[in-house]
Amino acid sequence: MIELGYFAALGVILVFSHGMADDAHVPALVALQLGLGVALFARADRAAWQRLAPAARDGALAVVLVVFTIFLAHGTEMLYATRGPKLEGLFDVLHWLPVAAAVAAGGAALSRNAVGRAVGLAGILAAIAMLIYARVLVLETSTHPSIDVWTSSQRAVDYFLDGKNPYTQSYVDIYHGRYDYFPSFPYLPAYLYAATLGVWLVPTLHDVRVSLLASEVVVALFIFLLGRREKLPVFTCAMLVGVWLSIPVCLFILEQAWIDSLLLVGFAGAAWALSSRRMILAGVFLGLACSTKQYAVLGVSFFYVYAWRAHGMRAAIKIVLSSALVTAAFMLPFAVLDFKQFTKYTLMSWGGALPRTDSLSLPAYLAHKHPPANDEALRDMFHPFAIVQAVAWLGTLAWLARQHRPTLRQLFLAIGFATGVVLMVAKQAFCNYYYFMSFFVFAAMLLRPGATLRREATT
């Protein structure tokens, strides 16, 4: 239950903070991370949620679903929506969403009864449909969010559609020098291709977020498939999808055009492929992740170690080679065209920036308590935290490498723990970063302890 409690608590923290600097919530994040550490190191392969009776499992999910949907009914958390009939329609959908969640909860309570199960399934399917439709309405009501992620992505896609290299073009600083960064298109080519495809498929919207909405649906599908792979009932799998889609900042994250949902497609797909021992396919998904956003490397490194320890060196080589080939296929064309400019936009645009004191992190927390004298002092303050990041990453990797045939559950807990520590001490950590990390904790909950060993014993 630690994992579900972690996910629920994190959702509440994010809806109150929006992932921005908040001195009250940093200690809460530290507490959550300590709890996750207990789940990993003290009971890494004992899943309390999995051991509950089916009705109790569904009941726990139902509680979180109802709470999350009440938060969504209270407010969209969007910042740039335009008043009009579409927005009123979005409010109507969100106001009725807790009703569908309550019907699903009733079905969970009456799961031993065939009629109760049918009613509950209808309720959760209605909730899922409403959550997806609400996302469509986000694109129609918040058409021009004032955030550089959206403006630079839109411009990059326009350049690409015009036959120009987006990594060599100029971009406007919509913040007018407020932050220490230079305007660019900082994301990797897999996102460029996906965003362009979304714009091309839905020209009436001409919005890069079409691809991100589609990515969220794909991630939800992989959650359902993972649950079925773990022999969970259809109703429970649907409840898992509903809880994941209803995290209270879901509409805010889509509005801001943060690309982590596409990144999660790679990791969720890799987990699903690994659960059926499809090593090359898992590598393809990991290659997609590595070609989407820079910090995918952290999670991918855990997949490599897991493949080696759980399935042997030959399996690890297959995953490494297939992911490397896919990454090269995405990256090399742009790197060859202009290597210096490509690395400037994708690495230096954020790598050399000052730590952000408005992020939800320990360095920002300390900067508020003890303001640094100047920019150089701010950089110096962050240096010890960079060491903590390296220790957390490499130390957790070493722990996973020492496990004898680790399970997917252990893999996901390890990634969630290491990523959580890295984010807490990062020089910038916002809502989308924590949303990305929460997937691994959430997915660990539904994976059976010892599942890998049992599955291999029957092959």
N, C-alpha and C positions, 0 to 999 in steps of 0.2 A: 504493500500500500504506500510505501515511501514514494515510489515513482508517480503515482496518481496524485498524491498530496503535493508533491513538488510541482507538477504541471499545473494543478489548480491554483496553488499559491503564487506561482510565477505569473499566471494569467491575470490575477488580481493586482499584483504589483505593477505589471506593465500597463494595465488600464488606468491606474491612478497616476503613474509617472510618465507614460508615453515613452519610456526608455530614456528619459532625459535626467539630468543631474537632480538627485533628490536625496538629501542627507538622511531622511527617515527610512528610505528603502534599501540603502546599501547594507546596513547591518542585517536586514531581513534576507538579502541575497546571500550574505555570508552564512547565516543560519541554514538556509536551504542547501548550500553547497556542502556544509558539514554533514547534513543528513544524507545527502547523496553519496558522500564519501563512506558513510557507514554502510549504505546499500551496496557499494562496490566492494570495499575491502573486508567488511565483517560478514556480509551475507550475500556475496555477489552471485551465487548460484542457487539462491533460495527465493522463489518468487511468491510472496504472501498473497498477492492478488490472484495469481494463478491457482492457488490452493483453496480459494474460497469456493463455496457452493455456487453453481451458475446463477441462481437468483441473487445471491449476495454480490457477485461480481457486477451483474447488470444494475443492481441497486446503487452500488458505489458510482458507476458511470452516470446513472440517471441523476444523482445528486449534483455532480459536477456540471452536467448538461443543463439542468434547470438553472443553476446559479449563473453559468456563463450566458445563457439566453436572456436572463433578467438584466444582466449588465448591458447586453446589446439592445434590449428594449429601452433601456434608460437613455442610451445615446450611441450614435454611430462612431464617435471619437474622430470623425473626419474634420479636416480643417478648411477645406476649400470648396465645399459643395455649394452649388447655386440653388437658391430657392426656386421652387416651381413644382408642377404636378409630379415629375419624376421623383423628386426628393420626398414629397408627401407619400408617394407610393412606397418608397423605401422605408419610411417611418411606419407605414401600415404593416408591411411585411415583418419588420422587427418587433412591432407591438404584439403581433399574433404568434410570433415564434415561441415564446414560453408556453403557449397553449399546446402546440405540437410537442414540445419537450415534456410537458406534464402528461400528455397521453402516452408518450413513450415510457415515462416513468411508471405510469399505471400498468403498462404492459409488463414492465420488469417485475413489478410486485405480484402480478398474476401470471407469471411465466409458466406455471404448472398447468394452467388451463389453456386449451387450444384457442378459445376465443380471445382470451387475454393476450396470448402471444401474437395473434393476428392483429389485434387492435394496437398493441405496442409497436409491431413492425410498421403498421401504417403510420403511426405517429412519428417514428424516427425517420422514415422515408420522407414524410412531409417536411420535417425539420431540415433534412439535408437539402431537399429541393429549394426550400426557402432561403437557406444559407447561400446556395449557389446563385439563386436569382438576385439576392441582395448584392452579391459581388458584381453582377452584370449592371445593376442600377448604380453602383459606385462609379463605373466608367461613364455612365450617362449623366450623372449629376455633378461629378467633380472632373470636368473636362480639361482643366489647365492648372494642375497643382503647382504651386510656387515652390518647387524643390529641384535642385540641380540634377538629381537622379533622373527625374522625368524629362526635364528640358534638354539635358545633354544626350539622353538616349533617343529622344525624338529627333534631335538634330542629326545624330549619328546614323539613324536609319534613313533619314532623308538623303544624307550624303551617299549612303550605300546604294540606295535605289537609283540615284543619279549616276552611278558608276564610279564614285570617288572612294578613296580609302579613308574611312572615318578616323583612323589613327594619325592622320597627317593634316587634319583640318583644324580650323580655329573654332572656339566655343566661347560663349558669353558668360561672364561672371555675374550671375543674377544677384549675388550677395554684395557686390560692389566693395570687395576687399575686407569684408567682415571676418572671414576665416583665412587661415594660413594654408592656402592651396591654390593651384592654378587650374582654371577651367579646362576640362578635357573630357574625353570618353574613357573612363578608367576600367571598364569591364572587359572581360575576355571574349573571344570571338563566338563561342557557343551561344552566349546571350545575344550577341549581335544578330546571328542567324535566326534565333528563335523569335526575337522581337520583330525582325523584318518579316518573317513568315506571318506573324500575327497581324501586322499592319496590312500585308498583302491579302490575307484571307478575309479580313473585315475592313474594307476600305472606307466604309461609312463612318467608322470610329477613328480610323487612322491613329491608333493608340498602341504604344509598346506594351501596355498592361494587358492586352488581350492574351499575349503569350504567358503572362504571369498567372492570370486567372485559369487558363488551361492547365498550367503546371500544378496549381493547387488541386485541381480535380484529379490529375494523374497521381499526385502524392496520396490523396485520399483513397484512390483505387488500390494503390500498393499496400496501404494500411489494411484495407479489407482483405486483400489476397494473403498478406502475412498472417492475419488472424485466422483465415481459413486453413492456411498451411499448418498452423498450430492447433488445428482441430477445434477451434472455437465455433459455437453455433452462429448461424447467419445473423440472428438478432443481436448477439453480442458484437459481432464484427461491424454491423451497421451502427451500433451505439458508439463504438470506438471512432468510426468515421465522423459521426455527429459531434462528439466531444472535441475531436481535433479541429474540425472546421469552425467550431463555435468559440474558439479562444477570443476573449472580448476585444482584442486589438486587431482582429482579422481584417476588418474593413479599412482601418487606419493604415495597416501595412500595405494593402493593395493600392490605396489611394496614393501613397507616397512613392509607388513604383519600385519598391525595394525588390531585388531580384532573387532573394534567398529561396523562394518557392521553386524556381528552376534548378537551383543548386540542390535542393532536397530531392528532386526527381532522380538525380544521379545516385544519391546515397540510398534512397528508398528502393530504387530499382536494383542496385547492387545487393542489398540485403535480400530482396526477393529471389534474385538469381542464385545467391549463395545458399539460400535455404533448400534449393533443389540441386546444389552442386554444379551449377552451370558457370564454370570459372571464367570462360572467355566472355560470356555475356556480362558477368559481374564486372570484368575489367572494362568493357565498353561503357557501362554506366559510370564507372569511376573516372574514365577518361572524359566523359561529358562533364562531370563535376569539376575536374581539374581545368577544363576549358571554359568554365563559367565565371568563377570568382577565385581570387587569389588564396583565401584562407582554406579552400578545400583541401589543400595539401595536408593540413593537420589531420583531418578525419581519414583521408585516404591512407596515410601512413599506418593507421590502426588496422585498416582492412588488409593491408599487406602482411602485417605481423600475424593477424588472425588466420589468414589463409595458410601461411607457413606452419603455424602451430597446430591448427585444427585439421588441415587436409594434406599437409606435406609440402616439400619444396617444389615438386613438379607443379602442383596447383598454384603455388605462389608465383612461380615463373610465368604461368599462363596469364594470371591476373595482371602482373606487372607489365608484361609485354603488350597485352591487348590494350591496357589503359594508356601506355606510352604511345602506342601507334595512333589511337584515337586523339589523344592530346596533340600529337605532332600534326595530325591531319587538320585540326582546327587552327593551330597556332602558327605553323611554319609559313603558310602563304603570306600572312601579314608581317611576320618577322623578316622574311626574305625581302619583301618590298621596301621596308625601311626599319631596320632593326633598332636603330637609336631612338627613333620617334615612337615605335611600338613599346619599347621598354620604358620610355619616359612617361607615356600615358598610363600604362598598366602597372608600373611599379613605383616610379618616382613621384607620381601625382599624389600619392597618399603616404608612401614610405618615409618621405622627408618632412612631412607636416608636423606641426607642433601638437602635443597632446591636447585633446579637447576637454576643457574644464566644464563643459555642459553635458558630458556623457554620464551614464549610470555606471560608475566604476569607482574603485578605491582611490586611484590617483586623483580623480576629480574631487572625491570626498575630502581627501587630505589638502588639496589645493584650496578648497573653501575654508577649511579650518586654519590652515597656515599658508596664506597667499604668498606665492613666490614673488621675488622682487622684480624679475624681468623674464623675458622669454628663455634666456639661457638657464636661469634657475629652474624654470619649469621643465626644460629638457633634462636637467640634472636630476630633478626629483623623480623622473620616470625611470632612470637607468636601473635602479635596484629591482623594479617591477619587471623589467625585461628578463632579468635573471630568474625571477620567480616563474615567469611564463615558460622559459626553457626547462626548468626543473620539473614543473608540472607535466609538461608534454612528454619529455624523455622518461621521467620517472614512471608515469602511467603506462607508457609504451613498454618499459622494462617489466612492469608488473604483468602485463598481458603476455609478454614473451615467456615469462616463467610458468604460465599456466599450462598444464598438460591437457592438450586438446580442448581449448576454451570453446564456449558456446557463443552463439550470436547474442544472447542476453548479456554475457560478460563483455563482448565487443561493444555493444551499444552503451552500456553503463560506463565503460572506460572512455569512450568518445565524449559522452555527456559530461562526465566529471572533468576531464582534461580541458575540454572547450569552455566549460563554465569557469574554471579557475583562470584560464587565459583571458577570458572576457572581463572578469572582475578586476583584473590588474592591467587591462589594455589601455593604450593611450586614447582610444575611442571605442565605445561600446554603446550601441543604441538599440532600439526596440527590435529591429530586424535581426540583429546578432543573437539576441536571447531567444527569439522565436526559432531561429535556425537550431540553436543548441537544444531547445526543448523537445524537438522531434526525437532525438536519440533517447532521452529519458522516457518519453511517452512510449516509443516503440519497445524499449527494454521491458516495459511492464507486460506486454502481451506475449513475449517470447518465453517459452517454457524452460525451466532450469534443466540442464542435461539433455536438451532436445537434440543437439548435434550428435551426442554420443549414442542416443537411442536410435536415431535415424540411420547412422552409419552401421550400427550393429545389425540392422535388417537388410542392408544392401549387399 
